Amino acid sequence: MNTIKYPELLRTDPQNDSTKGISRRVALKAIGISPIAAALLTTPTLTTAVQASEAKGKIVIVGGGAGGIMALARIHRALVEPDITIITPNETHLYQRGQIFMATGEYAYEDIIKGNDHYIPEDVSWIKDEVARFQPDKDRVITRKGKKIKYDHLIIATGIVPYYDAIEGLSEEDIGTKGIASIYLNDLEAGTARGAEITGQWFKDIALSARHTRPTVLHTLPDTPIKCEAVPQQILYLSADHLRDEDPDLGCEHIFTTARSTLFELESVADSLEKVQGRYDTITNKFRHVLVAIDIDKKIATYKIKDTIDEQKNALDSEPEKIEIKYDLIHIVPPMGPPKAISDSELVSQKGAAKGWLEVDSKSLQHKRYKNIFGIGDVCGIALGKTGSSARHQAPVLEKNLVAQMEERALLATYDGYTSCPINTHQEKVLFTEYNENGLITSLPLLDPSRPRWIWWAVDIYIHRPMYWQLMMRGLI
């Protein structure tokens, strides 16, 4: 386990959280790590005081993850007399980025959880249930317990769901057995993070196996959007680096199987990751490979090879080619999609790249057909990354446009597609990638964004977590 230099930055006590955010002493110590931390803590997106609106209307928020809680905090503050109901069953809030550091042994489970009651004001009606049906034509939702809830305005923040059973031969119960790991295995309703625990042990199992043989280790990335596109590669590099730290003489064959055609959608980032892979002499990439089946007893993974023919040519008349790969250990990232209540509703797009996802305008976040409905976070059919940073930049847009609609004004706030991906390329180095619909951007132009750096790792592990709890979840940045 790595030694944390400033452990107090990790030990924010849920019972003693101040609504004013990080204490001056801790903030100054954080800033002392580098000017980069200071820049992050003085970001221009910090909320400034504005005149609260007198607008009235019953607002229902569905979902209590990062997007839902950020939206709640901002809208509650934006209205003089807010009438808000939040529907979410999870009493425990999980800092999902922290699961990576939990797997590497730098965080404990207690470091990545807090009670949602710290972020839901007392005057907000909290229904600890889950929406089972959306009825937008009736302006109401129905929970799984059968409760019918009317609304004037609806905010959908249900997030994204992993579908392990979409892979033939696999179930959630198989994760953690027979050499199979998945960092994404968690129960957000119960607030568990079993995937992080299992992946941490899986890193050790690779080293143990390598002491007796040269194992083949598979890493998968599906052909659906996923929560944080970079996570599969983070597991790849962290497992390779962990093995090197255990014993430089140990080796294994890492195979990264991805449905994509490149390592990353931005060419400059893909080039950087190719250089990272050059540091590890055991990585092979297999592009356009989609895991469709697995034999967990024989340890054989079956892949469909994505055809390169343009779909518009309508030339796919036969079954796609399939291949089998024998493995010793495998990290699986399952196909992901919206919760069933969303995908079965009238609220999803019926065509195009956003098919099956919440049909919102990518700029205003307003539903394209039901104008009293807005979306935030991973559930939205928006092209760029599904990350917490995306939701952070969407939240002020949603707040402004919802209030504008309530006041019968034009919706002028726009989301530019911002997202960021901290990619752990080594145990203590991160490639911090920021981009929007116009391409790669950087908050600190003096630093080359194509280079993995220790300082980004330090910011990620020391600063991002208290920022998440104290600022993001309170709608302050």
Summary of the structure (lengths in Angstrom):
residues: 477
radius of gyration: 22.3
end to end distance: 31.7
largest distance: 69.7
contacts: 1577
relative contact order: 0.17
helix: 31%
strand: 25%
